[in-house]
Amino acid sequence: MKLTTKLMAATAMVSATAVSAAELEVTHWWTSGGEAAAVAKFAEAFNATEHTWVDGAIAGSGGTARPIIISRILGGDPMAATQLNHGRQAEELIEAGLMLDLTDVAEAGGWKDIVNPSGLLDSCTLDGKIYCVPVNIHSWQWLWLSHDAFEAAGVPVPTNWDEFAAASDALEAAGKIPLAMGQQGWQQSGAFGVMAVAIAGQDAWLAVNADKNAEVAGGPEYAKVFEAAVSAREMAANSNVQDWNQATNLVITGQAGGQIMGDWAQGEFSVAESVAGEDYSCLPGLGVNEVLDTGGDAFYFPVNDDPEITAAQKELAALLISPEVQVSFNLAKGSLPVRGDIDLSAANDCMQKGLEILASGGILPSGTQTLSADTSTQIEDLMAQFWSSDMSAADAQAKYAEIIGNAD
Amino acid sequence: MTVASDPPARSHAQRPSRLFKNMMAKIASIPMILTALVVFVGGTTWTVVHSFTGSRLLPKLNWVGVDQYERLWNTDRWIISIKNLGIYGVCSMIFTLVIGFTLAALLDRKIRFESAFRTIFLYPFALSFVVTGLAWQWILNPEFGIQSVVRGWGWETFTFNPLNDPDTVMFGLLIAGLWQGTGLIMCIMLAGLRGIDEDIWKACRVDGIGTVKTYVQVIIPMMRPVFITSLVLIASGIIKLYDLVVAQTNGGPGISSEVPAKYVINYMFQAQNLGQGFAASTMMLCSVIIILIPWAYLEFGGKKRG
């Protein structure tokens, strides 16, 4: 430790700048091709200052990486900064005083005025203080459609969920899987959430997810959603892939008609050099109810007792939300920027649609913002069971209403 | 004088000698005793205590009574996990013992290349469960595993797809578990068979008892300690079944191959609900104790009586 301090002091003296250089270890779980390229934009921008970005990528999705990150923070070996999904995942860490208060940075940068939708910043706020930097917006409400599959089935590419459901017989007759679905709880639960927003409507969705109203969850609007989920389950009966990108691949290669998946699926289409509007279409909100949820990623900064590192952490926080970094990062990631005042004309068809919806205010909070990890896991378990068995819509709805009723 | 002072002196010398006998060995085992007390007993107590709290991401002492247990036993996923562990446990116990013993008995017939076969059978044990799980996931995959190979031979209607069917997925796991585990049991059994005196075989031959009958009625009862060791090894492997499931099916399709250990890990870390995870792990501990106590009573209580 002493040696490091001496070295740090030496470096500081040699560089002889007012602000001394620090190395910040940043953990995240962005390891796929497009994601790694996006993180590199952050690292480049940060290395351009006198500080150094030490990359701490953790392979595996959030489910694998998050426990590692949290146990490191709890175990007294915090990294300098870490990615998490903003919302309730870090709630208790903030309450325990383990996260750096960024309120002064946020006020200096005027985050309140630039972050759009403002709900993103609210998710970072606890008792009036801001603890994280939102960096992007990912939305779930997309239906990706393969033009090849519909051409083979001899039906026009649908423009909403009802047309899609009606075309499923034709797709099946042409030997296609109508709906591609990875057999994992989070995908099934996500797809169900998308159908709920589209079919039950925004108000019912908010009543269930934000107010935890079990009556609405057991009521007639949601009954329709569960009926639709049963027919979606039939459409996806022959889709026995596991990972979401394998399911997306079924759509890209024209083996499946469509897939309900978040906008991160776009990365797969662009890697496969498919063109939006020619090879595939995207229907936000299943073409029924054009709203997007605004989940996404945020960076948290665990408390550090070294003032130099704290200063560097705040510098990084300000950098992540700066206009240039937001543009370069989000273009690489395929996600939408968190500030409404920047120019993203380089974005493709589908991203433009998303930007328009954001600008017109068709936004919802995301599931990670409104439900605790515990409740989300229970719903995922229920959905995994529902999609892989012949559980009836009424049974599933009763169980769903019970989980919502017990949610905190 | 000397006679009078002798007995107390001897008792003085005796008492410390009992306590300080093998002094070095006792000092050397202090770390292990402390580990056992603090880590095992202490950790277990701490877990059980916290299973009665509403702890979420961080352990807290806000008592909720038996709420966590009520919720646990009302959860479909937990019930399915218990059933799966039961199916896997019973089948794995029976098949491992039967296959392990049969292989060992065959090797014991003084066949050629015995050591080569022994190595081949034991090799899977050197692999981690993750590797085993992945390898068998590929072997059982209908697109490029056994099914496609057999179809390639011309049997077009052959279907073998255990991992994608909720009713058979546990047997897909069982195949992988057996493939990995029987080699070790076979080696232990073989060692036990080699420990049987040659004269017993001769005596049986003189009495005109057939080979199979000798094995079943004479040799197996003599190998009781070996079977006990094997049972303990197999049982501990069953209870901690986790990595094989994660690598091979990840609980799917749906939640049809979930196991209790996976429930514990998921609820502690992914769902950030420590209380629920602790309640589940306490139930796992209870199941171990329920199996262990009658066994320990039979094993150790029996010896005293005998």
Chai-1 contact restraints between the chains, C-beta under 6 A:
chainA,res_idxA,chainB,res_idxB,connection_type,confidence,min_distance_angstrom,max_distance_angstrom,comment,restraint_id
A,G63,B,Q270,contact,1.0,0.0,6.0,A-B,restraint_1
A,P67,B,F269,contact,1.0,0.0,6.0,A-B,restraint_2
A,E92,B,L57,contact,1.0,0.0,6.0,A-B,restraint_3
A,E92,B,L58,contact,1.0,0.0,6.0,A-B,restraint_4
A,Q183,B,G252,contact,1.0,0.0,6.0,A-B,restraint_5
A,Q183,B,P253,contact,1.0,0.0,6.0,A-B,restraint_6
A,N240,B,N164,contact,1.0,0.0,6.0,A-B,restraint_7
A,A373,B,A271,contact,1.0,0.0,6.0,A-B,restraint_8
A,A373,B,Q272,contact,1.0,0.0,6.0,A-B,restraint_9
A,D374,B,A271,contact,1.0,0.0,6.0,A-B,restraint_10
A,D374,B,N273,contact,1.0,0.0,6.0,A-B,restraint_11
A,T377,B,Q270,contact,1.0,0.0,6.0,A-B,restraint_12
A,T377,B,A271,contact,1.0,0.0,6.0,A-B,restraint_13
A,D381,B,R77,contact,1.0,0.0,6.0,A-B,restraint_14
A,D381,B,I255,contact,1.0,0.0,6.0,A-B,restraint_15
A,A384,B,G254,contact,1.0,0.0,6.0,A-B,restraint_16
A,A384,B,I255,contact,1.0,0.0,6.0,A-B,restraint_17
A,Q385,B,G254,contact,1.0,0.0,6.0,A-B,restraint_18
A,Q385,B,I255,contact,1.0,0.0,6.0,A-B,restraint_19
A,S388,B,P166,contact,1.0,0.0,6.0,A-B,restraint_20
A,S388,B,P253,contact,1.0,0.0,6.0,A-B,restraint_21
A,S388,B,G254,contact,1.0,0.0,6.0,A-B,restraint_22
